[in-house]
Amino acid sequence: MTAIPGPKSQELLARKQSAVPPGIGTALPVFVTRAGGGVVQDADGNSLIDFGSGIAVTNVGNAAPKVVERVQKQVADFTHTCFMVTPYESYVRVCEKLNELTPGDHEKRSFLVSSGAEAVENAVKIARHATGRPAVVVFDHGYHGRTLLTMTLTAKNMPYKEGFGPFAPEVHRVPLAYPYRWPSGPENCADEAVEQAIDVITKQIGAHNVAAVVIEPIAGEGGFIVPARGFLPRIAEFCRANGIVFVADEVQTGFARTGTMFACEDEGVVPDIITTAKGIAGGLPLAGITGRAEIMDKVHAGGLGGTYGGNPLACEAALGVLETIEAEDLVARARRIGEIMLPRLEALKERFEVIGDVRGRGAMIAIELVEPGTKEPNPAAVAEIVKRCHAEGLLVLTAGTYGNVLRFLPPLVIPEHLLEEGLGILEKAIAEL
Ligand SMILES: Cc1ncc(COP(=O)(O)O)c(C=O)c1O
């Protein structure tokens, strides 16, 4: 309807600039009035195809009917009691579902908090308490949040850590099996990365000092890096052999996004603790920590929790999300999205040397852009393509340690004609570049 951003969005943007600090960035400065069905509408009447899902949150679609229905009923019944003061059933039901749906048939316990970072912090607290050990091991390209501990766990300095130190102690970083950039080639990646990680843990930290290894099964903000096959199971196996709590951070990869309910399932990895958020509640603030009962039960009463954790509106939303995933078989839909996108993007890679790598699983797909003929990261090309996509009405997001990754996270309910239209816009943008 208008240029992007249109006049109303520009007016709102000026108000944002005087009311909100610049530390809160804006990927695409259109102000939203409605969203759903894979489309975001803005204040100027523009419709944009959504390849972002609010960063992997609205997997079931925005304002999904089952979520809306449950939340509307709940908001009229009661809005908050604090689960630690007077409990309610929906919280328990969400935890039962998490215990049932997460990998492994061992006895589990779950509890709820309000953000992904809070979930990861709690996982570390519990692992330290259960093991009596101080150290935490994380990976290159990892992202775990913006609180003091989780920004320390995060790899990338700018923008997440710059100027925010000093950081939390006892956090150690090891290499991630990043096939595209592994120096001796993708075929050696899993073996060498496992070897290097174990070497750091045993020689520099001491395995007996490590409480937890925290890893994203597919690195999200780091650039949708799918670790070389074999890496995750072998790291999990090393943890098991050394009494280290293996924490899978599935905040971005969870809830059908990658074509399985959780990304760990792809290689049959069973984490000791799994952290979830984002896709869990269709946009209402909710996150979960699910772990082996014997680890979770060690913490004393009152040691865990928070005022808003497992808010009743968010719990109802989560139950609506889980019903939708099941009723619409969104796990299969995610796989189908991958089957449509990956060959299209592979074909583009053949045509355009600026695309160095195409990767991802299910509906968590990315392309890494490089200087043609090299592997030199090309963030300028990403910025240019994003600008063109936004102008043509396609919402895409960036990622990557080197800022050179375009990532695609469509809602799993997106109609195929919109997916095709979005891919067409992307293709045109790359061709023009
Ligand atoms: C893997 C991972 N962990 C943790 C977080 C932090 O979640 P939140 O932004 O809800 O605190 C994110 C957010 O992007 C994430 O992708």
The ligand as an SDF file (V2000), in Angstrom:
LIG
                    3D

 16 16  0  0  0  0  0  0  0  0999 V2000
   18.7870  -20.8950   22.1040 C   0  0  0  0  0  0  0  0  0  0  0  0
   18.2880  -19.7410   22.8920 C   0  0  0  0  0  0  0  0  0  0  0  0
   18.4140  -19.7400   24.2260 N   0  0  0  0  0  0  0  0  0  0  0  0
   17.9710  -18.7320   24.9840 C   0  0  0  0  0  0  0  0  0  0  0  0
   17.3710  -17.6310   24.4090 C   0  0  0  0  0  0  0  0  0  0  0  0
   16.8940  -16.5110   25.2820 C   0  0  0  0  0  0  0  0  0  0  0  0
   15.5140  -16.5050   25.3010 O   0  0  0  0  0  0  0  0  0  0  0  0
   14.7170  -15.1710   25.7730 P   0  0  0  0  0  0  0  0  0  0  0  0
   14.9560  -14.1560   24.7140 O   0  0  0  0  0  0  0  0  0  0  0  0
   13.2830  -15.6360   25.8590 O   0  0  0  0  0  0  0  0  0  0  0  0
   15.2790  -14.8110   27.1010 O   0  0  0  0  0  0  0  0  0  0  0  0
   17.2090  -17.5780   23.0280 C   0  0  0  0  0  0  0  0  0  0  0  0
   16.5870  -16.4000   22.3760 C   0  0  0  0  0  0  0  0  0  0  0  0
   16.7480  -16.1300   21.2220 O   0  0  0  0  0  0  0  0  0  0  0  0
   17.6730  -18.6630   22.2380 C   0  0  0  0  0  0  0  0  0  0  0  0
   17.5700  -18.6520   20.9090 O   0  0  0  0  0  0  0  0  0  0  0  0
  1  2  1  0
  2  3  1  0
  2 15  2  0
  3  4  2  0
  4  5  1  0
  5  6  1  0
  5 12  2  0
  6  7  1  0
  7  8  1  0
  8  9  2  0
  8 10  1  0
  8 11  1  0
 12 13  1  0
 12 15  1  0
 13 14  2  0
 15 16  1  0
M  END
$$$$
